[in-house]
Amino acid sequence: MQFRYVATGLVLAVAVTGCQRTSYSPYNDLPSQPAPLQAQPVPSVQGGQLPPPGASNPSQFPSAPSANQNMAALDPNAAAPASALDVKKEAMVGNWRVSNAGASCDMFLTLTNLGSGSRGGTRGCAGELTTMGSWEVSGKMVQFKNRAGDIIGRVYKTAENRYDGTMNSGQPVSLSR
């Protein structure tokens, strides 16, 4: 019986010993303020006049599209090309590889309602495609819209799993999978 009391007392002593608080912290040795930075020499600054834009390389900037060209490119009432194939909204859903202005990125289209269209988005794209928030099928045309609901581009079905068209800027855009 005494063994039982000794064992119980020993267990309690070990348990209480494990509950002791230590005051060691690895952060106690750090200074309260970081050491000030040493000044570094700075090279002299030079000034001068820049050449006018395009003077050194006239092809550096493309010419701006005319207002009529922009409006015609995105007229929502414009007729589809005669060669355009029928578009089914359900067939558009999923991941698409986009080619735009010589670069490629990903586009994701869903059937989730967003405004007057369906939710969509891009990943790794540049330019206007970064603002895409929704899409909509209108006849044989698929319209891409920004988050404000403005049309930023449109494509037409040209082959099975291939769509070609233009962005608001006049840049060609292609979707494939």
Buried (B, 14 or more C-beta within 10 A) or exposed (E): EEEEEEEEEEEEEEEEEEEEEEEEEEEEEEEEEEEEEEEEEEEEEEEEEEEEEEEEEEEEEEEEBEEEEBEEBBEEEEEBEEEBEEBEBEEBBEEBEBBBBEEEBEBBBBEEEBEEBBBBBBEEBEBBBBBBBBBBBBBBBBBBBBEEEEBBBBBBBBEEEBBBBBBBBBBBBBBBE
